[in-house]
């Protein structure tokens, strides 16, 4: 994912995904290409560094029987970001089990996830929330009803 062009040219580096898709860690290197007019992290880059990860963790844990989309994002900038910024995304199996239960029978589920973007000292630079849409695929719902 670090070589995916939107990440590569935005200074975004994926540091890893857990083997069971319960977590991911992403970093943004603030440099001449990723900073704003006042030489701190560009807000668009901080938003981009959080874009697909909750969606991906949910999608891979649920499996092929579900439609999963990233639908909304919110970011609250708390302090200027400098240096290397890190975001860690976590979706535990218990939360996936609850989403699966709520989505049974084709019900649409909209679920919010949150993470902080921190700088090298651990100070919170921004708080991010992402909404993920989940629905059981029609073929699964129809098969269950037959």
Buried (B, 14 or more C-beta within 10 A) or exposed (E): BEEEEEBEEBBBBBEEBEEEBBBBBBBBBBEEEBBBEEEBBBEEBBBBBBBBBBBBBBBBBBEEEBBBEBEEBEBEBEEBBBEBBBBBBBBEEEBBEEBBEBBEEBEEBEBEBEBBBBBEEEEEBBBBBBBBBBBBEEEBBEEEEE
